[in-house]
Structures are given as C-alpha cells and as structure tokens.
Amino acid sequence: MHLEYCTDGEIMTEGETRSTRLNSRWLLKLVIFAVVSAGFGAWGMYDAFIAYPKRGQRVAQFELLEYFDKSDAKGMLYRASVDDPAAEQVRLTEEYERKAQLTDIELARLSWLNELAKVANLTVLAQENTDMVSRPPAEQEDTQTWFVVPATSRDDLGKTLAGKKAPPPLSDLDIVFQYGIAAVGWGVCVLVLWRIMRSGTIKYRYVSEDRRLILPDGREITPSDIELVDKRDWHKFYVYLKLKDSGKEVKLDVLRFVPLEEWVLEMAKHVEGYEGDDEAPTEDDSENASETAESPA
C-alpha cells in the first residue's frame, strides 16, 4: 500500500478521499468577534432599558422638586398634581411655541413633563391617574404626576434628593441610540454565528489517487481541467482555478477550509505549464484575511 505524508502531519493512503474542516484559528477569531458584538449588544440593552431610564427618572425628579418649590412659593402647591400630563404637555408646548407668556410655575411644569416624557408614556400615566382618582380615599397613593398630599410628596422628594447632584438631562435620541447599539451588536453576533454554522456545512473533498478536488456542489476538478491557478488574491488567502472548457473561475477560500491550500498546491504542480509556485501565504500576512468574504460558489 502506498502511503503519503501530508503537510498537516496526517498519513493518507493512495486513493483515500479526505474532507476539509474549518480552520481553528479562523474559527477562534470569529467566535471572539461574536462575543464582542454580543457584549456591545448587551451594553446597549442595559443602557436602553435600565441605565438611561433610571437617569431620566432622576432628572425628572429634580425638575419635579423645582416645580414643587415654585408652586409652593406662589401658594399653589396644593394644585401641583397634573391629571392628564400628555394633554398638559401639549398645551404648554403650544403656548411656549406661540411665544405666550408662561408663568414660572408653568415653565417649571413644562420642563418637568418634558423630562418625564423621555422615559415614560404620559398617556399611560394619565390613565393611571384616572384609575387612582376613582379609588376610595383610603386606597389612593401618589402616581408620577398625581399627588395625594403635594406638600408631603414635596418633603419626601426633598429628603430623597438631599445632597445629590442632578445628572445630565437625556437628549431625545439618547435611548433610541442605545436601541440602535443593541440592534447592531446582536445583529452582527447573529450574522457571525450564522456564517460559522453555514461554513461548517461546506465541505471540499479530495481524492489523492488522481488529485481530484470535489467542490461542495458536487463538481469535480482535476489538474487536467485547470488552465491557470490564479494567485492574484493569494495574500488574502484566495485562489482562483480557471477551467479550460468553460473559461470560468472557481474561487477557493484557503483560510477557512483546511487543508484546502495543501491540495491546491499539490494540484498546481500537475497543471500543464507549471513552472513552480510562490511561497504559500501565512495567516500573519493579513489580519483581515477573508473573515468577511463571500462563500465560494
């Protein structure tokens, strides 16, 4: 029995059919990339659903305290509750845009409602207020915009915020941007994992006896079928086999699939007109070698 030693250390008998496997270094890089992308996605989700809403609520609390104080200074604290915050925000905004003369209390109320609207649905809050008012007095409690005893609510909020510094206000797009980060991060992670799984289903086979390469779609190529082994993208770990009969090229990714490079070099030695091959590339030649390339046809 004739034996051949392959460059990867395996022993191959003449006539044996071998299959490619995924390059472990390529696979590790993509797994790391997927983990990093998932981390960005998780970071975006945490900010969008926890950190930024918490910050926005705290900003709204400071605005509410200022609104309480200005209402109290005018003797209007007892009227601090806003039953329908959505409608009130619209009204005050329209008045402000018309350059109407808003009172200090109205300006403070608008600032509070604007900050609260960034992290809460004011229409939902209006319905909560309606439900709360309909309860018996003994069962009523404060909502975010309706207060059973405004003076008590003001005192409690003052104690909560005492010695604390107001965080920077959120912009209208801060939370939306975090949603985008989460979507991109998780989306890239899913695409990378899909690429890994799809690559795992692609198999090249090689019959050593006649140096026959069997493509994933079932086509077979032998050195006699090849007109040219084109290495124009050899540094990117791609090689093109130009076929004699059709003149078409078959693109091979010699980074993802091993030992495909070894088979191509062996076949090239038996192509008509072969005059010697350049040195095979190494993975250090290109950090980005074909990690995002299309799968071969």
Secondary structure by P-SEA (a helix, b strand, c coil): cbbbbccccccccccbbbbbcccaaaaaaaaaaaaaaaaaaaaaaaaaccaaaaaaaaaaaaaaaaaaaaaaaaccccccccccaaaaaaaaaaaaaacccccaaaaaaaaaaaaaaacccaaaaaaaaaaaaacccccccccccccccaaaaaaaaaaaaccccccccccccaaaaaaaaaaaaaaaaaaaaaaaaaaaabbbbbbcccbbbbcccccccccccccccccccccccbbbbbbccccbbbbbccccccaaaaaaaaaaaaccccccccccccccccccccccccccc
